[in-house]
Amino acid sequence: MSALDVLAENNFGDTRSGGLAGPMGLLIIVLLGIATVFLIRNMTMRIRRLPAEFPDPDAPKDVANKDGAPPSE
């Protein structure tokens, strides 16, 4: 036996009987597709709920206390 024969030898048993690799792979791909659709829908709804503009973080803040008094320095 040459090295090529040893490497080409099928040590995984009979690959033709009871083959579930095709249907199982299809099931996994379909489930991943469904999960992706749900994730895209969820993120789209969350993005639509965001405000059109956010306040400028560098703008001066006029913060009042709970009783409406101006902030103490």
All heavy atoms as a GROMACS GRO file, in nm:
protein
  541
    1MET      N    1   0.082  -0.119   0.000
    1MET     CA    2   0.000   0.000   0.000
    1MET      C    3   0.086   0.125   0.000
    1MET      O    4   0.181   0.136   0.075
    1MET     CB    5  -0.084   0.004   0.127
    1MET     CG    6  -0.224  -0.041   0.111
    1MET     SD    7  -0.315   0.024   0.249
    1MET     CE    8  -0.424  -0.107   0.276
    2SER      N    9   0.047   0.216  -0.081
    2SER     CA   10   0.120   0.341  -0.084
    2SER      C   11   0.056   0.440   0.014
    2SER      O   12  -0.051   0.418   0.069
    2SER     CB   13   0.119   0.399  -0.226
    2SER     OG   14  -0.011   0.441  -0.259
    3ALA      N   15   0.123   0.550   0.037
    3ALA     CA   16   0.072   0.652   0.129
    3ALA      C   17  -0.058   0.710   0.078
    3ALA      O   18  -0.147   0.743   0.157
    3ALA     CB   19   0.177   0.762   0.146
    4LEU      N   20  -0.075   0.719  -0.053
    4LEU     CA   21  -0.199   0.773  -0.110
    4LEU      C   22  -0.316   0.680  -0.082
    4LEU      O   23  -0.427   0.726  -0.053
    4LEU     CB   24  -0.181   0.794  -0.261
    4LEU     CG   25  -0.292   0.869  -0.331
    4LEU    CD1   26  -0.312   1.006  -0.269
    4LEU    CD2   27  -0.263   0.882  -0.478
    5ASP      N   28  -0.293   0.549  -0.087
    5ASP     CA   29  -0.399   0.453  -0.055
    5ASP      C   30  -0.441   0.462   0.091
    5ASP      O   31  -0.559   0.450   0.124
    5ASP     CB   32  -0.354   0.310  -0.087
    5ASP     CG   33  -0.341   0.286  -0.237
    5ASP    OD1   34  -0.411   0.356  -0.313
    5ASP    OD2   35  -0.261   0.198  -0.276
    6VAL      N   36  -0.346   0.482   0.179
    6VAL     CA   37  -0.377   0.493   0.322
    6VAL      C   38  -0.458   0.620   0.349
    6VAL      O   39  -0.555   0.619   0.424
    6VAL     CB   40  -0.247   0.493   0.406
    6VAL    CG1   41  -0.276   0.524   0.552
    6VAL    CG2   42  -0.176   0.359   0.392
    7LEU      N   43  -0.422   0.729   0.285
    7LEU     CA   44  -0.494   0.854   0.306
    7LEU      C   45  -0.633   0.852   0.243
    7LEU      O   46  -0.725   0.917   0.293
    7LEU     CB   47  -0.413   0.972   0.249
    7LEU     CG   48  -0.283   1.005   0.322
    7LEU    CD1   49  -0.209   1.113   0.247
    7LEU    CD2   50  -0.312   1.048   0.464
    8ALA      N   51  -0.650   0.777   0.136
    8ALA     CA   52  -0.778   0.774   0.067
    8ALA      C   53  -0.874   0.671   0.125
    8ALA      O   54  -0.990   0.666   0.085
    8ALA     CB   55  -0.755   0.743  -0.081
    9GLU      N   56  -0.829   0.593   0.220
    9GLU     CA   57  -0.913   0.489   0.277
    9GLU      C   58  -1.028   0.550   0.358
    9GLU      O   59  -1.010   0.647   0.432
    9GLU     CB   60  -0.829   0.400   0.369
    9GLU     CG   61  -0.904   0.281   0.421
    9GLU     CD   62  -0.814   0.192   0.505
    9GLU    OE1   63  -0.690   0.197   0.487
    9GLU    OE2   64  -0.867   0.120   0.588
   10ASN      N   65  -1.148   0.494   0.342
   10ASN     CA   66  -1.267   0.543   0.410
   10ASN      C   67  -1.276   0.476   0.547
   10ASN      O   68  -1.312   0.360   0.558
   10ASN     CB   69  -1.391   0.513   0.325
   10ASN     CG   70  -1.517   0.567   0.388
   10ASN    OD1   71  -1.513   0.633   0.491
   10ASN    ND2   72  -1.630   0.539   0.327
   11ASN      N   73  -1.245   0.550   0.652
   11ASN     CA   74  -1.251   0.496   0.788
   11ASN      C   75  -1.378   0.537   0.860
   11ASN      O   76  -1.389   0.520   0.981
   11ASN     CB   77  -1.130   0.542   0.869
   11ASN     CG   78  -1.002   0.482   0.817
   11ASN    OD1   79  -1.002   0.368   0.773
   11ASN    ND2   80  -0.896   0.558   0.822
   12PHE      N   81  -1.473   0.593   0.789
   12PHE     CA   82  -1.593   0.645   0.853
   12PHE      C   83  -1.713   0.556   0.833
   12PHE      O   84  -1.825   0.597   0.860
   12PHE     CB   85  -1.623   0.786   0.798
   12PHE     CG   86  -1.511   0.882   0.822
   12PHE    CD1   87  -1.434   0.926   0.718
   12PHE    CD2   88  -1.483   0.927   0.949
   12PHE    CE1   89  -1.330   1.014   0.740
   12PHE    CE2   90  -1.380   1.014   0.973
   12PHE     CZ   91  -1.303   1.058   0.867
   13GLY      N   92  -1.695   0.436   0.788
   13GLY     CA   93  -1.805   0.343   0.769
   13GLY      C   94  -1.874   0.366   0.637
   13GLY      O   95  -1.831   0.443   0.552
   14ASP      N   96  -1.987   0.300   0.620
   14ASP     CA   97  -2.064   0.311   0.496
   14ASP      C   98  -2.134   0.446   0.494
   14ASP      O   99  -2.213   0.478   0.582
   14ASP     CB  100  -2.165   0.197   0.488
   14ASP     CG  101  -2.234   0.192   0.353
   14ASP    OD1  102  -2.191   0.263   0.262
   14ASP    OD2  103  -2.332   0.116   0.341
   15THR      N  104  -2.106   0.526   0.392
   15THR     CA  105  -2.164   0.660   0.386
   15THR      C  106  -2.294   0.663   0.309
   15THR      O  107  -2.357   0.768   0.300
   15THR     CB  108  -2.064   0.756   0.319
   15THR    OG1  109  -2.032   0.707   0.189
   15THR    CG2  110  -1.939   0.770   0.402
   16ARG      N  111  -2.340   0.553   0.255
   16ARG     CA  112  -2.461   0.552   0.173
   16ARG      C  113  -2.586   0.512   0.252
   16ARG      O  114  -2.694   0.554   0.219
   16ARG     CB  115  -2.445   0.458   0.053
   16ARG     CG  116  -2.344   0.504  -0.047
   16ARG     CD  117  -2.396   0.623  -0.120
   16ARG     NE  118  -2.297   0.668  -0.216
   16ARG     CZ  119  -2.312   0.774  -0.288
   16ARG    NH1  120  -2.420   0.848  -0.276
   16ARG    NH2  121  -2.219   0.811  -0.373
   17SER      N  122  -2.574   0.430   0.353
   17SER     CA  123  -2.694   0.381   0.421
   17SER      C  124  -2.738   0.480   0.529
   17SER      O  125  -2.658   0.527   0.608
   17SER     CB  126  -2.667   0.245   0.484
   17SER     OG  127  -2.571   0.258   0.586
   18GLY      N  128  -2.866   0.510   0.531
   18GLY     CA  129  -2.922   0.597   0.634
   18GLY      C  130  -2.863   0.736   0.634
   18GLY      O  131  -2.841   0.793   0.740
   19GLY      N  132  -2.836   0.789   0.518
   19GLY     CA  133  -2.772   0.920   0.512
   19GLY      C  134  -2.865   1.031   0.558
   19GLY      O  135  -2.965   1.060   0.496
   20LEU      N  136  -2.834   1.093   0.672
   20LEU     CA  137  -2.912   1.204   0.724
   20LEU      C  138  -2.841   1.337   0.707
   20LEU      O  139  -2.893   1.439   0.749
   20LEU     CB  140  -2.940   1.182   0.873
   20LEU     CG  141  -3.045   1.079   0.908
   20LEU    CD1  142  -3.054   1.064   1.058
   20LEU    CD2  143  -3.179   1.119   0.852
   21ALA      N  144  -2.724   1.337   0.649
   21ALA     CA  145  -2.648   1.461   0.639
   21ALA      C  146  -2.720   1.564   0.552
   21ALA      O  147  -2.726   1.681   0.588
   21ALA     CB  148  -2.509   1.434   0.582
   22GLY      N  149  -2.778   1.523   0.442
   22GLY     CA  150  -2.848   1.616   0.354
   22GLY      C  151  -2.970   1.678   0.419
   22GLY      O  152  -2.983   1.800   0.428
   23PRO      N  153  -3.064   1.596   0.470
   23PRO     CA  154  -3.183   1.653   0.534
   23PRO      C  155  -3.150   1.732   0.661
   23PRO      O  156  -3.211   1.834   0.688
   23PRO     CB  157  -3.268   1.530   0.568
   23PRO     CG  158  -3.223   1.425   0.473
   23PRO     CD  159  -3.078   1.453   0.448
   24MET      N  160  -3.053   1.685   0.738
   24MET     CA  161  -3.017   1.757   0.860
   24MET      C  162  -2.953   1.890   0.827
   24MET      O  163  -2.981   1.992   0.891
   24MET     CB  164  -2.920   1.672   0.945
   24MET     CG  165  -2.896   1.729   1.081
   24MET     SD  166  -3.044   1.738   1.182
   24MET     CE  167  -3.067   1.568   1.220
   25GLY      N  168  -2.870   1.894   0.725
   25GLY     CA  169  -2.810   2.021   0.682
   25GLY      C  170  -2.914   2.118   0.631
   25GLY      O  171  -2.910   2.238   0.661
   26LEU      N  172  -3.012   2.067   0.557
   26LEU     CA  173  -3.121   2.151   0.508
   26LEU      C  174  -3.201   2.208   0.625
   26LEU      O  175  -3.237   2.327   0.625
   26LEU     CB  176  -3.212   2.071   0.415
   26LEU     CG  177  -3.334   2.146   0.360
   26LEU    CD1  178  -3.290   2.263   0.273
   26LEU    CD2  179  -3.424   2.053   0.283
   27LEU      N  180  -3.230   2.125   0.725
   27LEU     CA  181  -3.303   2.172   0.842
   27LEU      C  182  -3.228   2.283   0.915
   27LEU      O  183  -3.287   2.385   0.953
   27LEU     CB  184  -3.329   2.055   0.938
   27LEU     CG  185  -3.397   2.092   1.070
   27LEU    CD1  186  -3.539   2.139   1.045
   27LEU    CD2  187  -3.393   1.975   1.166
   28ILE      N  188  -3.099   2.267   0.931
   28ILE     CA  189  -3.018   2.369   0.999
   28ILE      C  190  -3.017   2.498   0.919
   28ILE      O  191  -3.032   2.607   0.975
   28ILE     CB  192  -2.875   2.316   1.024
   28ILE    CG1  193  -2.879   2.205   1.129
   28ILE    CG2  194  -2.782   2.427   1.066
   28ILE    CD1  195  -2.750   2.132   1.146
   29ILE      N  196  -3.004   2.489   0.788
   29ILE     CA  197  -3.003   2.608   0.704
   29ILE      C  198  -3.138   2.680   0.709
   29ILE      O  199  -3.145   2.803   0.719
   29ILE     CB  200  -2.964   2.572   0.560
   29ILE    CG1  201  -2.817   2.533   0.554
   29ILE    CG2  202  -2.993   2.688   0.464
   29ILE    CD1  203  -2.773   2.476   0.422
   30VAL      N  204  -3.247   2.605   0.707
   30VAL     CA  205  -3.380   2.665   0.715
   30VAL      C  206  -3.400   2.732   0.850
   30VAL      O  207  -3.452   2.844   0.859
   30VAL     CB  208  -3.489   2.559   0.688
   30VAL    CG1  209  -3.627   2.610   0.723
   30VAL    CG2  210  -3.484   2.516   0.542
   31LEU      N  211  -3.358   2.667   0.959
   31LEU     CA  212  -3.371   2.727   1.092
   31LEU      C  213  -3.288   2.854   1.105
   31LEU      O  214  -3.332   2.952   1.165
   31LEU     CB  215  -3.332   2.626   1.200
   31LEU     CG  216  -3.429   2.508   1.220
   31LEU    CD1  217  -3.374   2.412   1.323
   31LEU    CD2  218  -3.566   2.559   1.260
   32LEU      N  219  -3.168   2.854   1.049
   32LEU     CA  220  -3.085   2.975   1.051
   32LEU      C  221  -3.150   3.087   0.970
   32LEU      O  222  -3.145   3.204   1.008
   32LEU     CB  223  -2.945   2.945   0.997
   32LEU     CG  224  -2.854   2.868   1.091
   32LEU    CD1  225  -2.725   2.828   1.018
   32LEU    CD2  226  -2.821   2.950   1.213
   33GLY      N  227  -3.212   3.052   0.858
   33GLY     CA  228  -3.282   3.152   0.777
   33GLY      C  229  -3.399   3.212   0.852
   33GLY      O  230  -3.421   3.334   0.851
   34ILE      N  231  -3.478   3.128   0.920
   34ILE     CA  232  -3.592   3.177   0.998
   34ILE      C  233  -3.544   3.267   1.112
   34ILE      O  234  -3.601   3.374   1.137
   34ILE     CB  235  -3.675   3.059   1.051
   34ILE    CG1  236  -3.745   2.989   0.934
   34ILE    CG2  237  -3.778   3.104   1.154
   34ILE    CD1  238  -3.811   2.858   0.972
   35ALA      N  239  -3.439   3.226   1.182
   35ALA     CA  240  -3.385   3.309   1.290
   35ALA      C  241  -3.336   3.443   1.238
   35ALA      O  242  -3.355   3.546   1.302
   35ALA     CB  243  -3.271   3.233   1.361
   36THR      N  244  -3.274   3.443   1.120
   36THR     CA  245  -3.226   3.568   1.062
   36THR      C  246  -3.341   3.661   1.028
   36THR      O  247  -3.334   3.782   1.054
   36THR     CB  248  -3.142   3.539   0.935
   36THR    OG1  249  -3.035   3.451   0.970
   36THR    CG2  250  -3.087   3.665   0.875
   37VAL      N  251  -3.450   3.607   0.975
   37VAL     CA  252  -3.567   3.689   0.942
   37VAL      C  253  -3.624   3.752   1.070
   37VAL      O  254  -3.655   3.871   1.072
   37VAL     CB  255  -3.673   3.604   0.869
   37VAL    CG1  256  -3.806   3.677   0.861
   37VAL    CG2  257  -3.623   3.568   0.730
   38PHE      N  258  -3.635   3.673   1.177
   38PHE     CA  259  -3.687   3.728   1.302
   38PHE      C  260  -3.595   3.834   1.360
   38PHE      O  261  -3.641   3.937   1.412
   38PHE     CB  262  -3.712   3.617   1.404
   38PHE     CG  263  -3.840   3.543   1.382
   38PHE    CD1  264  -3.838   3.407   1.364
   38PHE    CD2  265  -3.962   3.609   1.379
   38PHE    CE1  266  -3.956   3.336   1.343
   38PHE    CE2  267  -4.080   3.540   1.359
   38PHE     CZ  268  -4.077   3.404   1.341
   39LEU      N  269  -3.464   3.814   1.352
   39LEU     CA  270  -3.371   3.915   1.402
   39LEU      C  271  -3.379   4.044   1.322
   39LEU      O  272  -3.375   4.154   1.378
   39LEU     CB  273  -3.228   3.860   1.399
   39LEU     CG  274  -3.195   3.758   1.506
   39LEU    CD1  275  -3.057   3.697   1.479
   39LEU    CD2  276  -3.196   3.823   1.642
   40ILE      N  277  -3.392   4.034   1.191
   40ILE     CA  278  -3.403   4.154   1.107
   40ILE      C  279  -3.531   4.228   1.139
   40ILE      O  280  -3.531   4.353   1.150
   40ILE     CB  281  -3.394   4.115   0.958
   40ILE    CG1  282  -3.252   4.070   0.924
   40ILE    CG2  283  -3.437   4.231   0.869
   40ILE    CD1  284  -3.238   4.010   0.786
   41ARG      N  285  -3.643   4.156   1.155
   41ARG     CA  286  -3.770   4.222   1.189
   41ARG      C  287  -3.760   4.293   1.324
   41ARG      O  288  -3.808   4.406   1.339
   41ARG     CB  289  -3.883   4.120   1.192
   41ARG     CG  290  -3.923   4.070   1.054
   41ARG     CD  291  -4.036   3.972   1.061
   41ARG     NE  292  -4.153   4.035   1.120
   41ARG     CZ  293  -4.248   3.970   1.188
   41ARG    NH1  294  -4.238   3.841   1.205
   41ARG    NH2  295  -4.350   4.034   1.238
   42ASN      N  296  -3.699   4.228   1.423
   42ASN     CA  297  -3.687   4.286   1.555
   42ASN      C  298  -3.602   4.413   1.551
   42ASN      O  299  -3.638   4.515   1.610
   42ASN     CB  300  -3.627   4.184   1.651
   42ASN     CG  301  -3.622   4.233   1.794
   42ASN    OD1  302  -3.676   4.337   1.827
   42ASN    ND2  303  -3.559   4.156   1.878
   43MET      N  304  -3.490   4.408   1.483
   43MET     CA  305  -3.402   4.525   1.476
   43MET      C  306  -3.466   4.638   1.397
   43MET      O  307  -3.449   4.755   1.430
   43MET     CB  308  -3.266   4.487   1.415
   43MET     CG  309  -3.184   4.397   1.504
   43MET     SD  310  -3.162   4.461   1.672
   43MET     CE  311  -3.068   4.606   1.641
   44THR      N  312  -3.544   4.607   1.295
   44THR     CA  313  -3.613   4.710   1.219
   44THR      C  314  -3.715   4.782   1.308
   44THR      O  315  -3.725   4.906   1.305
   44THR     CB  316  -3.684   4.648   1.098
   44THR    OG1  317  -3.585   4.583   1.018
   44THR    CG2  318  -3.755   4.754   1.015
   45MET      N  319  -3.789   4.707   1.390
   45MET     CA  320  -3.884   4.770   1.482
   45MET      C  321  -3.813   4.858   1.583
   45MET      O  322  -3.859   4.967   1.616
   45MET     CB  323  -3.968   4.665   1.553
   45MET     CG  324  -4.072   4.600   1.463
   45MET     SD  325  -4.185   4.492   1.550
   45MET     CE  326  -4.077   4.360   1.603
   46ARG      N  327  -3.700   4.815   1.633
   46ARG     CA  328  -3.626   4.894   1.731
   46ARG      C  329  -3.570   5.022   1.668
   46ARG      O  330  -3.569   5.127   1.731
   46ARG     CB  331  -3.511   4.813   1.791
   46ARG     CG  332  -3.559   4.706   1.886
   46ARG     CD  333  -3.442   4.627   1.942
   46ARG     NE  334  -3.485   4.530   2.036
   46ARG     CZ  335  -3.493   4.551   2.168
   46ARG    NH1  336  -3.463   4.669   2.216
   46ARG    NH2  337  -3.533   4.456   2.248
   47ILE      N  338  -3.523   5.013   1.545
   47ILE     CA  339  -3.469   5.132   1.478
   47ILE      C  340  -3.579   5.233   1.451
   47ILE      O  341  -3.559   5.354   1.464
   47ILE     CB  342  -3.397   5.090   1.348
   47ILE    CG1  343  -3.266   5.018   1.383
   47ILE    CG2  344  -3.370   5.210   1.259
   47ILE    CD1  345  -3.196   4.958   1.265
   48ARG      N  346  -3.699   5.186   1.417
   48ARG     CA  347  -3.811   5.278   1.392
   48ARG      C  348  -3.853   5.352   1.518
   48ARG      O  349  -3.907   5.462   1.511
   48ARG     CB  350  -3.929   5.202   1.335
   48ARG     CG  351  -3.907   5.163   1.192
   48ARG     CD  352  -4.028   5.096   1.134
   48ARG     NE  353  -4.002   5.054   0.996
   48ARG     CZ  354  -4.069   4.964   0.932
   48ARG    NH1  355  -4.170   4.903   0.990
   48ARG    NH2  356  -4.038   4.932   0.809
   49ARG      N  357  -3.831   5.293   1.637
   49ARG     CA  358  -3.869   5.358   1.762
   49ARG      C  359  -3.769   5.463   1.807
   49ARG      O  360  -3.798   5.540   1.898
   49ARG     CB  361  -3.883   5.254   1.873
   49ARG     CG  362  -4.015   5.180   1.866
   49ARG     CD  363  -4.033   5.095   1.988
   49ARG     NE  364  -3.974   4.964   1.961
   49ARG     CZ  365  -3.947   4.874   2.053
   49ARG    NH1  366  -3.969   4.899   2.178
   49ARG    NH2  367  -3.895   4.758   2.019
   50LEU      N  368  -3.653   5.468   1.746
   50LEU     CA  369  -3.553   5.568   1.785
   50LEU      C  370  -3.595   5.706   1.739
   50LEU      O  371  -3.663   5.722   1.638
   50LEU     CB  372  -3.418   5.533   1.722
   50LEU     CG  373  -3.346   5.412   1.778
   50LEU    CD1  374  -3.221   5.383   1.696
   50LEU    CD2  375  -3.309   5.434   1.922
   51PRO      N  376  -3.554   5.810   1.812
   51PRO     CA  377  -3.586   5.946   1.768
   51PRO      C  378  -3.509   5.981   1.641
   51PRO      O  379  -3.404   5.923   1.611
   51PRO     CB  380  -3.543   6.034   1.885
   51PRO     CG  381  -3.446   5.952   1.962
   51PRO     CD  382  -3.482   5.808   1.939
   52ALA      N  383  -3.563   6.078   1.567
   52ALA     CA  384  -3.498   6.118   1.442
   52ALA      C  385  -3.361   6.180   1.469
   52ALA      O  386  -3.266   6.158   1.395
   52ALA     CB  387  -3.586   6.216   1.367
   53GLU      N  388  -3.352   6.258   1.576
   53GLU     CA  389  -3.224   6.321   1.614
   53GLU      C  390  -3.204   6.307   1.763
   53GLU      O  391  -3.298   6.315   1.841
   53GLU     CB  392  -3.224   6.469   1.577
   53GLU     CG  393  -3.220   6.496   1.429
   53GLU     CD  394  -3.207   6.644   1.401
   53GLU    OE1  395  -3.177   6.720   1.494
   53GLU    OE2  396  -3.228   6.681   1.285
   54PHE      N  397  -3.080   6.290   1.801
   54PHE     CA  398  -3.046   6.285   1.942
   54PHE      C  399  -2.997   6.423   1.984
   54PHE      O  400  -2.941   6.498   1.904
   54PHE     CB  401  -2.938   6.180   1.967
   54PHE     CG  402  -2.987   6.040   1.951
   54PHE    CD1  403  -2.965   5.970   1.834
   54PHE    CD2  404  -3.056   5.980   2.053
   54PHE    CE1  405  -3.010   5.841   1.819
   54PHE    CE2  406  -3.103   5.850   2.040
   54PHE     CZ  407  -3.080   5.781   1.923
   55PRO      N  408  -3.014   6.458   2.113
   55PRO     CA  409  -2.965   6.589   2.158
   55PRO      C  410  -2.812   6.596   2.149
   55PRO      O  411  -2.743   6.495   2.162
   55PRO     CB  412  -3.013   6.597   2.303
   55PRO     CG  413  -3.051   6.460   2.342
   55PRO     CD  414  -3.081   6.383   2.217
   56ASP      N  415  -2.764   6.716   2.127
   56ASP     CA  416  -2.620   6.739   2.116
   56ASP      C  417  -2.556   6.720   2.253
   56ASP      O  418  -2.591   6.790   2.348
   56ASP     CB  419  -2.594   6.880   2.063
   56ASP     CG  420  -2.448   6.903   2.033
   56ASP    OD1  421  -2.372   6.804   2.026
   56ASP    OD2  422  -2.408   7.021   2.018
   57PRO      N  423  -2.460   6.628   2.267
   57PRO     CA  424  -2.400   6.607   2.399
   57PRO      C  425  -2.310   6.722   2.442
   57PRO      O  426  -2.282   6.737   2.560
   57PRO     CB  427  -2.319   6.478   2.382
   57PRO     CG  428  -2.296   6.466   2.236
   57PRO     CD  429  -2.411   6.534   2.168
   58ASP      N  430  -2.266   6.808   2.350
   58ASP     CA  431  -2.178   6.920   2.383
   58ASP      C  432  -2.256   7.046   2.420
   58ASP      O  433  -2.197   7.144   2.464
   58ASP     CB  434  -2.084   6.950   2.266
   58ASP     CG  435  -1.991   6.834   2.239
   58ASP    OD1  436  -1.960   6.759   2.333
   58ASP    OD2  437  -1.950   6.817   2.122
   59ALA      N  438  -2.387   7.045   2.401
   59ALA     CA  439  -2.466   7.163   2.431
   59ALA      C  440  -2.475   7.183   2.581
   59ALA      O  441  -2.474   7.087   2.658
   59ALA     CB  442  -2.607   7.147   2.372
   60PRO      N  443  -2.480   7.312   2.627
   60PRO     CA  444  -2.494   7.336   2.772
   60PRO      C  445  -2.628   7.284   2.821
   60PRO      O  446  -2.729   7.294   2.753
   60PRO     CB  447  -2.486   7.488   2.783
   60PRO     CG  448  -2.517   7.539   2.648
   60PRO     CD  449  -2.476   7.434   2.550
   61LYS      N  450  -2.624   7.229   2.940
   61LYS     CA  451  -2.745   7.169   2.995
   61LYS      C  452  -2.807   7.262   3.097
   61LYS      O  453  -2.740   7.310   3.188
   61LYS     CB  454  -2.712   7.034   3.061
   61LYS     CG  455  -2.659   6.934   2.963
   61LYS     CD  456  -2.623   6.805   3.031
   61LYS     CE  457  -2.564   6.708   2.930
   61LYS     NZ  458  -2.522   6.584   2.990
   62ASP      N  459  -2.935   7.289   3.081
   62ASP     CA  460  -3.011   7.366   3.178
   62ASP      C  461  -3.089   7.268   3.263
   62ASP      O  462  -3.202   7.232   3.232
   62ASP     CB  463  -3.107   7.464   3.109
   62ASP     CG  464  -3.031   7.571   3.031
   62ASP    OD1  465  -2.919   7.604   3.072
   62ASP    OD2  466  -3.084   7.617   2.929
   63VAL      N  467  -3.025   7.222   3.368
   63VAL     CA  468  -3.085   7.120   3.453
   63VAL      C  469  -3.148   7.188   3.573
   63VAL      O  470  -3.085   7.267   3.642
   63VAL     CB  471  -2.980   7.017   3.500
   63VAL    CG1  472  -3.042   6.913   3.590
   63VAL    CG2  473  -2.912   6.954   3.381
   64ALA      N  474  -3.274   7.157   3.598
   64ALA     CA  475  -3.342   7.211   3.716
   64ALA      C  476  -3.362   7.100   3.817
   64ALA      O  477  -3.365   6.982   3.784
   64ALA     CB  478  -3.477   7.268   3.675
   65ASN      N  479  -3.373   7.140   3.945
   65ASN     CA  480  -3.400   7.043   4.051
   65ASN      C  481  -3.544   6.995   4.041
   65ASN      O  482  -3.622   7.045   3.960
   65ASN     CB  483  -3.374   7.106   4.188
   65ASN     CG  484  -3.227   7.136   4.208
   65ASN    OD1  485  -3.142   7.075   4.148
   65ASN    ND2  486  -3.199   7.235   4.292
   66LYS      N  487  -3.581   6.903   4.126
   66LYS     CA  488  -3.717   6.849   4.124
   66LYS      C  489  -3.821   6.956   4.153
   66LYS      O  490  -3.932   6.952   4.104
   66LYS     CB  491  -3.730   6.736   4.224
   66LYS     CG  492  -3.656   6.612   4.186
   66LYS     CD  493  -3.677   6.502   4.286
   66LYS     CE  494  -3.595   6.380   4.247
   66LYS     NZ  495  -3.609   6.272   4.344
   67ASP      N  496  -3.786   7.056   4.237
   67ASP     CA  497  -3.882   7.160   4.272
   67ASP      C  498  -3.882   7.276   4.172
   67ASP      O  499  -3.952   7.374   4.191
   67ASP     CB  500  -3.855   7.212   4.412
   67ASP     CG  501  -3.714   7.268   4.427
   67ASP    OD1  502  -3.636   7.260   4.330
   67ASP    OD2  503  -3.682   7.318   4.536
   68GLY      N  504  -3.803   7.266   4.066
   68GLY     CA  505  -3.803   7.368   3.961
   68GLY      C  506  -3.701   7.476   3.982
   68GLY      O  507  -3.691   7.570   3.903
   69ALA      N  508  -3.623   7.470   4.090
   69ALA     CA  509  -3.522   7.572   4.118
   69ALA      C  510  -3.402   7.550   4.027
   69ALA      O  511  -3.371   7.437   3.988
   69ALA     CB  512  -3.480   7.564   4.264
   70PRO      N  513  -3.331   7.658   3.990
   70PRO     CA  514  -3.211   7.642   3.907
   70PRO      C  515  -3.104   7.566   3.984
   70PRO      O  516  -3.103   7.565   4.106
   70PRO     CB  517  -3.168   7.784   3.875
   70PRO     CG  518  -3.235   7.869   3.975
   70PRO     CD  519  -3.359   7.796   4.021
   71PRO      N  520  -3.011   7.505   3.914
   71PRO     CA  521  -2.907   7.427   3.982
   71PRO      C  522  -2.816   7.518   4.063
   71PRO      O  523  -2.787   7.631   4.027
   71PRO     CB  524  -2.831   7.361   3.867
   71PRO     CG  525  -2.860   7.442   3.746
   71PRO     CD  526  -2.997   7.501   3.769
   72SER      N  527  -2.774   7.468   4.180
   72SER     CA  528  -2.684   7.547   4.267
   72SER      C  529  -2.541   7.527   4.221
   72SER      O  530  -2.499   7.419   4.181
   72SER     CB  531  -2.702   7.504   4.411
   72SER     OG  532  -2.672   7.366   4.424
   73GLU      N  533  -2.463   7.633   4.231
   73GLU     CA  534  -2.323   7.631   4.186
   73GLU      C  535  -2.233   7.597   4.300
   73GLU      O  536  -2.241   7.631   4.407
   73GLU     CB  537  -2.285   7.768   4.127
   73GLU     CG  538  -2.370   7.805   4.012
   73GLU     CD  539  -2.321   7.752   3.878
   73GLU    OE1  540  -2.200   7.726   3.866
   73GLU    OE2  541  -2.401   7.736   3.790
   0.00000   0.00000   0.00000
